[in-house]
Structures are given as structure tokens and as C-alpha cells.
Amino acid sequence: MQLYLIRHAESENNARPEPERVEDPPLTLRGHQQAGYLATWLQELPLDVLITSPFRRTLETSRYVSDTRRQAVEVWSEVFECKGCYRGWGDNTSGGIGFNRQQILRILPGASVCPTIGDSGWWNERSPETEAEAARRAAIVVDRLLTQFGPTKANVALIIHADFKRLLLGQMLGSAANAEFFGAMRNVGVSLVTWQAGRWQLEWLNSVSHLPARLLTSDA
């Protein structure tokens, strides 16, 4: 298996100070441009599976890729950003709602949406996720990827989030990876890991060679 871990394009929250952020922002104009460049670059790759999270910023990024490749997207409920969907800032936060199935399908027509996402929002006002819960979830996602695709030669892309991408890389690479030294997780940055001979191997980390310099943004 070849696994491309891709951060979403720039969202409005990425362009705002933390106290002004909202629970589920859309992409900025620059984010839409980044997503277009990402989609054009990915068109050259032999992707078999495209997976994304149910947040609006990942759905909108995935729409560019899906439209360019004419490829359906799988929306997995467990690949969301750390803490989940929440509103507020600092110690004053509460659970948000998140998109429901119909809202997701309006952005990604024809997507295969996780059956746990129904008519109520996918987060449904749960409390923000803890760091320990996020780490356990990352382990579950890695196990699912290995179960479904590990024995195959599939090329799989996940369009996800900066902090969750760090957790996945930590789970895959173990003591060989320290997220403190990964640097900024750029918007639409691509990391490639392969599963072969019973272990993960990092091929690229956070590549943004598909973007012009004027569109580079970090993990703010």
C-alpha cells in the first residue's frame, strides 16, 4: 500500500486569530486556489481510493480532487481533526454539531458516507475530544487502513488535518518519528508512507512542490 496523507487547503480559521475561529469554516479564496493546484497534481497519480473527513474544509478540498479525477470519495467519520467539532476558545469551549449526511452529499455528490453519519450532525454536540482519545482514534485508523489495504498494492489518499496527520505519522513510524521536528504542516502538503515487508516507511514529508510560492501557508 502507498498512502498519501494530505492536509486540507487553507480554511477561514487558518487565516483568523484563534479567538475568532468558528466550529466548521469553509475554505478561503486562497484555499480554493490551493485545492485546484492539488487536484491538478493528483491527476497524475494512480489513486485507487480517496478518503476524507466530514469537516467542511476537507470536504471542499476533496471536491476539487473528486471532480478533476471523476473519482468517488469515502467520508470516514473517524479521520476528523483532534478535539472534534467544537465552538469557543481556550477553556470556554462546547461541542458543535457538524454536517449531516445530506449536507455532506451536497458538497460531495455520490460520496460514500460513513453509516454512523445520519440526519443529525456527525459530531452532535459531544464534548471536545481529549488528547488521549485522539491518540486512540489514530491507532484505530491505522489498524483500519492496514486491514483494508495493507495486503494490497492500493494507492490510497487521505485528505485530513494537521494535528491528526501528526498523530497518524507517530503511530506509523513509532520512535523513529517525533512530531516536534516535523515542522509546519502546510495546507495541501503531501506526505507519502508505504507499507511493505510488515512495516511503514516514510517516503516524503509535507511536500508542497505542486504549489506556487505565493500560495504557501502553514499550520497556523
VOPAGU-2260 file (C-alpha; in pm, 1 decimal, decimal comma):
REM VOPAGU-2260
SITE   aa  ch    i         X         Y         Z
SITE  MET   A    0       0,0       0,0       0,0
SITE  GLN   A    1     104,1     355,3     -76,8
SITE  LEU   A    2     -65,9     608,1     149,3
SITE  TYR   A    3     -75,7     980,8      75,2
SITE  LEU   A    4    -153,6    1190,1     384,2
SITE  ILE   A    5    -273,9    1531,0     266,3
SITE  ARG   A    6    -367,9    1832,9     472,4
SITE  HIS   A    7    -675,5    2027,9     359,8
SITE  ALA   A    8    -645,6    2364,4     183,7
SITE  GLU   A    9    -645,5    2688,2     382,4
SITE  SER   A   10    -967,2    2743,1     577,1
SITE  GLU   A   11   -1102,7    3069,9     711,1
SITE  ASN   A   12    -991,7    2961,6    1059,1
SITE  ASN   A   13    -632,8    2927,2     936,1
SITE  ALA   A   14    -648,5    3293,3     834,2
SITE  ARG   A   15    -803,9    3415,2    1163,5
SITE  PRO   A   16    -669,7    3470,2    1516,3
SITE  GLU   A   17    -767,9    3181,2    1744,4
SITE  PRO   A   18   -1031,0    3373,1    1945,7
SITE  GLU   A   19   -1220,4    3449,0    1621,7
SITE  ARG   A   20   -1238,1    3093,1    1489,5
SITE  VAL   A   21   -1565,0    2910,9    1426,4
SITE  GLU   A   22   -1659,8    2545,8    1452,8
SITE  ASP   A   23   -1664,6    2441,6    1085,7
SITE  PRO   A   24   -1525,2    2705,5     848,0
SITE  PRO   A   25   -1515,1    2695,1     465,9
SITE  LEU   A   26   -1202,6    2742,4     256,2
SITE  THR   A   27   -1064,1    3087,6     186,2
SITE  LEU   A   28   -1017,8    3213,5    -169,9
SITE  ARG   A   29    -652,8    3114,1    -140,1
SITE  GLY   A   30    -763,4    2774,9     -10,8
SITE  HIS   A   31    -974,8    2719,9    -321,0
SITE  GLN   A   32    -671,6    2803,6    -533,7
SITE  GLN   A   33    -455,3    2561,1    -335,3
SITE  ALA   A   34    -713,7    2286,1    -375,7
SITE  GLY   A   35    -716,5    2342,7    -750,8
SITE  TYR   A   36    -339,4    2301,6    -772,9
SITE  LEU   A   37    -356,3    1990,6    -554,3
SITE  ALA   A   38    -624,8    1835,9    -775,2
SITE  THR   A   39    -423,7    1902,4   -1092,2
SITE  TRP   A   40    -113,7    1743,3    -939,1
SITE  LEU   A   41    -301,1    1440,4    -805,9
SITE  GLN   A   42    -446,5    1378,9   -1150,5
SITE  GLU   A   43    -108,0    1233,6   -1247,4
SITE  LEU   A   44    -113,1     975,8    -965,8
SITE  PRO   A   45    -280,7     632,2    -990,3
SITE  LEU   A   46    -507,3     674,4    -686,3
SITE  ASP   A   47    -739,9     382,8    -611,6
SITE  VAL   A   48    -911,5     520,6    -300,8
SITE  LEU   A   49    -978,7     877,2    -183,5
SITE  ILE   A   50   -1082,5     923,4     181,7
SITE  THR   A   51   -1170,1    1242,0     366,1
SITE  SER   A   52   -1302,3    1370,1     698,1
SITE  PRO   A   53   -1654,2    1514,1     746,8
SITE  PHE   A   54   -1533,0    1868,7     819,6
SITE  ARG   A   55   -1631,2    2130,0     561,8
SITE  ARG   A   56   -1271,0    2227,7     480,2
SITE  THR   A   57   -1172,5    1871,0     393,4
SITE  LEU   A   58   -1494,5    1810,3     200,3
SITE  GLU   A   59   -1438,9    2124,1      -7,2
SITE  THR   A   60   -1075,8    2029,5     -72,7
SITE  SER   A   61   -1180,1    1676,5    -171,0
SITE  ARG   A   62   -1442,8    1809,7    -412,0
SITE  TYR   A   63   -1169,0    1958,1    -630,6
SITE  VAL   A   64    -985,6    1625,9    -639,8
SITE  SER   A   65   -1303,7    1425,8    -697,0
SITE  ASP   A   66   -1420,7    1649,7    -982,6
SITE  THR   A   67   -1081,1    1651,6   -1153,3
SITE  ARG   A   68   -1032,6    1276,0   -1128,9
SITE  ARG   A   69   -1402,8    1186,5   -1160,8
SITE  GLN   A   70   -1349,0     965,8    -859,6
SITE  ALA   A   71   -1586,5     898,9    -571,1
SITE  VAL   A   72   -1482,8     988,8    -217,7
SITE  GLU   A   73   -1520,9     788,8     102,6
SITE  VAL   A   74   -1611,8    1003,1     405,7
SITE  TRP   A   75   -1478,6     833,4     720,2
SITE  SER   A   76   -1619,8     963,5    1046,3
SITE  GLU   A   77   -1302,9     877,8    1240,7
SITE  VAL   A   78   -1044,7    1086,8    1048,6
SITE  PHE   A   79   -1152,5    1426,8    1183,8
SITE  GLU   A   80    -921,5    1686,8    1339,5
SITE  CYS   A   81    -818,4    1649,1    1704,3
SITE  LYS   A   82   -1083,2    1767,3    1954,5
SITE  GLY   A   83   -1361,9    1719,5    1700,4
SITE  CYS   A   84   -1615,4    1982,6    1606,7
SITE  TYR   A   85   -1639,4    2247,1    1875,0
SITE  ARG   A   86   -1711,6    2614,9    1925,8
SITE  GLY   A   87   -1539,5    2862,9    2154,4
SITE  TRP   A   88   -1178,6    2919,1    2251,1
SITE  GLY   A   89    -941,1    2827,0    2531,9
SITE  ASP   A   90   -1117,5    2686,7    2837,1
SITE  ASN   A   91   -1455,2    2809,7    2713,6
SITE  THR   A   92   -1549,6    2550,2    2451,3
SITE  SER   A   93   -1851,7    2335,3    2380,1
SITE  GLY   A   94   -1941,6    2066,3    2131,5
SITE  GLY   A   95   -2051,3    2172,1    1784,2
SITE  ILE   A   96   -2285,5    1990,2    1550,8
SITE  GLY   A   97   -2101,9    1916,0    1226,3
SITE  PHE   A   98   -2255,4    1841,7     888,0
SITE  ASN   A   99   -2521,1    1574,9     849,3
SITE  ARG   A  100   -2537,6    1322,7     564,4
SITE  GLN   A  101   -2735,0    1546,8     328,1
SITE  GLN   A  102   -2507,2    1845,4     384,6
SITE  ILE   A  103   -2203,3    1628,9     309,1
SITE  LEU   A  104   -2361,4    1496,8      -9,3
SITE  ARG   A  105   -2441,1    1849,0    -127,5
SITE  ILE   A  106   -2067,0    1920,3    -126,0
SITE  LEU   A  107   -1959,7    1573,9    -243,3
SITE  PRO   A  108   -2237,3    1422,4    -458,4
SITE  GLY   A  109   -2202,0    1047,0    -486,8
SITE  ALA   A  110   -1971,2    1015,9    -186,8
SITE  SER   A  111   -1974,9     701,6      25,1
SITE  VAL   A  112   -2061,4     844,8     367,0
SITE  CYS   A  113   -1988,9     650,8     685,4
SITE  PRO   A  114   -2318,2     492,6     803,5
SITE  THR   A  115   -2274,1     641,2    1151,4
SITE  ILE   A  116   -2336,9     987,4     999,1
SITE  GLY   A  117   -2711,8    1037,3     975,5
SITE  ASP   A  118   -2962,5    1321,1     983,4
SITE  SER   A  119   -2813,9    1486,0    1290,1
SITE  GLY   A  120   -2467,4    1637,5    1263,5
SITE  TRP   A  121   -2173,0    1394,9    1271,7
SITE  TRP   A  122   -2039,5    1544,4    1598,6
SITE  ASN   A  123   -2383,3    1606,1    1751,4
SITE  GLU   A  124   -2265,5    1838,5    2031,8
SITE  ARG   A  125   -2039,0    1588,0    2204,0
SITE  SER   A  126   -1772,6    1724,5    2435,4
SITE  PRO   A  127   -1438,4    1812,5    2273,0
SITE  GLU   A  128   -1210,7    1511,5    2233,8
SITE  THR   A  129    -918,5    1468,9    2475,3
SITE  GLU   A  130    -558,0    1411,2    2368,6
SITE  ALA   A  131    -575,4    1050,0    2489,7
SITE  GLU   A  132    -893,9     988,6    2289,5
SITE  ALA   A  133    -733,6    1135,3    1977,9
SITE  ALA   A  134    -429,4     908,2    2016,0
SITE  ARG   A  135    -653,0     601,5    2049,8
SITE  ARG   A  136    -850,4     707,4    1744,4
SITE  ALA   A  137    -531,9     744,5    1539,5
SITE  ALA   A  138    -436,5     386,3    1631,7
SITE  ILE   A  139    -781,8     265,9    1523,2
SITE  VAL   A  140    -748,5     443,2    1186,8
SITE  VAL   A  141    -404,7     292,0    1123,3
SITE  ASP   A  142    -543,2     -55,3    1204,7
SITE  ARG   A  143    -835,0       1,6     966,3
SITE  LEU   A  144    -603,2     111,1     686,2
SITE  LEU   A  145    -385,9    -195,2     734,6
SITE  THR   A  146    -684,3    -429,9     748,3
SITE  GLN   A  147    -842,8    -291,3     431,3
SITE  PHE   A  148    -538,4    -204,2     222,9
SITE  GLY   A  149    -223,0    -339,9     386,5
SITE  PRO   A  150    -214,4    -670,4     193,1
SITE  THR   A  151    -276,6    -488,6    -138,3
SITE  LYS   A  152     -88,1    -260,8    -375,6
SITE  ALA   A  153    -356,0       6,6    -344,6
SITE  ASN   A  154    -273,9     376,1    -373,3
SITE  VAL   A  155    -476,6     548,3    -102,9
SITE  ALA   A  156    -512,0     921,6     -30,0
SITE  LEU   A  157    -642,5    1070,9     296,0
SITE  ILE   A  158    -738,5    1437,6     292,6
SITE  ILE   A  159    -726,1    1523,1     660,8
SITE  HIS   A  160    -593,5    1774,1     918,2
SITE  ALA   A  161    -257,9    1892,4    1052,3
SITE  ASP   A  162    -267,8    1761,1    1409,4
SITE  PHE   A  163    -432,3    1433,5    1315,7
SITE  LYS   A  164    -175,2    1385,6    1040,1
SITE  ARG   A  165      97,9    1418,3    1303,0
SITE  LEU   A  166     -74,4    1155,7    1518,4
SITE  LEU   A  167    -103,0     912,4    1227,5
SITE  LEU   A  168     263,8     953,9    1137,3
SITE  GLY   A  169     356,1     897,7    1501,0
SITE  GLN   A  170     151,0     577,1    1512,2
SITE  MET   A  171     303,1     450,5    1188,4
SITE  LEU   A  172     666,1     542,0    1245,4
SITE  GLY   A  173     684,0     496,7    1623,5
SITE  SER   A  174    1006,3     600,9    1792,6
SITE  ALA   A  175    1152,7     698,5    1455,6
SITE  ALA   A  176     914,3     997,2    1442,7
SITE  ASN   A  177     891,3    1294,2    1675,6
SITE  ALA   A  178     616,7    1532,6    1571,3
SITE  GLU   A  179     802,2    1823,3    1733,0
SITE  PHE   A  180    1055,9    1806,1    1449,4
SITE  PHE   A  181     814,2    1771,8    1156,6
SITE  GLY   A  182     790,7    2146,5    1103,1
SITE  ALA   A  183     484,5    2329,1     974,8
SITE  MET   A  184     214,8    2108,7     824,3
SITE  ARG   A  185     143,9    2311,6     513,2
SITE  ASN   A  186    -202,2    2342,7     365,3
SITE  VAL   A  187    -234,7    2077,6      89,6
SITE  GLY   A  188     107,4    1944,6     193,6
SITE  VAL   A  189     152,6    1578,6      97,6
SITE  SER   A  190     333,1    1310,3     297,2
SITE  LEU   A  191     379,5     964,8     147,1
SITE  VAL   A  192     420,2     649,4     355,2
SITE  THR   A  193     435,4     295,5     223,0
SITE  TRP   A  194     352,2     -32,9     391,5
SITE  GLN   A  195     579,5    -312,3     280,8
SITE  ALA   A  196     754,4    -607,9     440,4
SITE  GLY   A  197     547,2    -560,1     754,1
SITE  ARG   A  198     649,5    -202,3     832,0
SITE  TRP   A  199     580,6     159,0     744,6
SITE  GLN   A  200     836,6     363,7     556,6
SITE  LEU   A  201     830,3     741,3     512,0
SITE  GLU   A  202     897,2     843,9     152,6
SITE  TRP   A  203     810,7    1217,5     161,1
SITE  LEU   A  204     718,1    1455,6     438,9
SITE  ASN   A  205     495,5    1756,9     381,5
SITE  SER   A  206     576,9    1816,5      13,7
SITE  VAL   A  207     429,2    2133,5    -138,6
SITE  SER   A  208     617,2    2127,7    -468,6
SITE  HIS   A  209     282,3    2138,1    -650,2
SITE  LEU   A  210     211,3    2491,9    -519,5
SITE  PRO   A  211     348,5    2826,6    -639,1
SITE  ALA   A  212     530,3    3016,9    -365,7
SITE  ARG   A  213     252,7    3275,8    -336,7
SITE  LEU   A  214       9,3    3007,5    -215,9
SITE  LEU   A  215     222,8    2855,1      59,1
SITE  THR   A  216      55,2    2862,6     400,1
SITE  SER   A  217     148,7    2681,1     721,1
SITE  ASP   A  218     -40,2    2513,6    1004,4
SITE  ALA   A  219    -147,8    2830,8    1181,7
